[in-house]
Amino acid sequence: MEPRIATIHQPDFMPWLGFFVKVWRCEVFVVLDHVHNNVKDSSWFRRVRVLSSGKPNWISIPIERPEGGPFQAIKEMKLSDGPACQRMFEKYKRTILQSYGKAPFYEDFASLFLAYFDSDDVFLSRRNMAFVEAVLQILDINVEVVYSSSLNPTAHSNRLLIELLQAVNCDTYLCGDGADGYQDEAMFEAAGIRVVHNRFSPPPYPQVGTKEFVPGLSIMDALFNLGADGTRQLIHEQGKVT
């Protein structure tokens, strides 16, 4: 019987290439949107790196501080409103144009990037996932997307992941390399779930504005420099999970 593979991931902001490699390798992508996080944390759901003057540079999304403290479910987080936020977004648009305007496929995907900052949706998760799902379509990645909030989970930590995997009927969990420090794989094995690590190291590709390859950037970097076909080919070269 073929394994049914799932990955579980927060709805990241314009995620890096490895995020899409992981999702491509799966049948199910569980969006971890019900968990509570500190809105001020430097987490991937609110920041990512892009090239600026040939060097990696962070762009971050300001999130409105909820009443009663900084912790909030990701699905409830809202972008900060007001002129300061809009000025920040306009700065990001200029940064991307200056950095990638001469990239071979900039014109093909500039609207994808701009749509994020021009969106009227105040909810961070929905705006992030609109971007992610647009990229999945561009890259022909067909995966079942399930939101953890729709599954009404009750567990925490490792047991939460196991509960979610069981809820979507998957027997293989594809996790990122960052899980090494906290994941108890014996618990997954006891539940009949195989754990596979993504182990993705981005292969170098030509990048506009720099002679030395800079890894770990938003998927926008690959799309601007390689186009849809080139990015798709790079992802497929990583191979599926067996």
Buried (B, 14 or more C-beta within 10 A) or exposed (E): EEBBBBBBBBBBBBBBBBBBBBBBBBBBBBBBBBBEBEBEEEBBBBBBBBBBEBEBEEBEBBBBEBEEEEEBBBBBBBBBEEEEBEEBBEEBBEBBBEBBBEBBBBEBBBEBBBEBBEBEBEBBBBBBBBBBBBBBEBBEBEBEEBBBBEBEBEEEEBBBBBBBBBBBEBBBBBBBEEBEEEBBBEBBEEBEBBBBBBEBEBEEBEBBBBEEEBBEBBBBBBBBBBBBEBBBEBBEEBEEBE
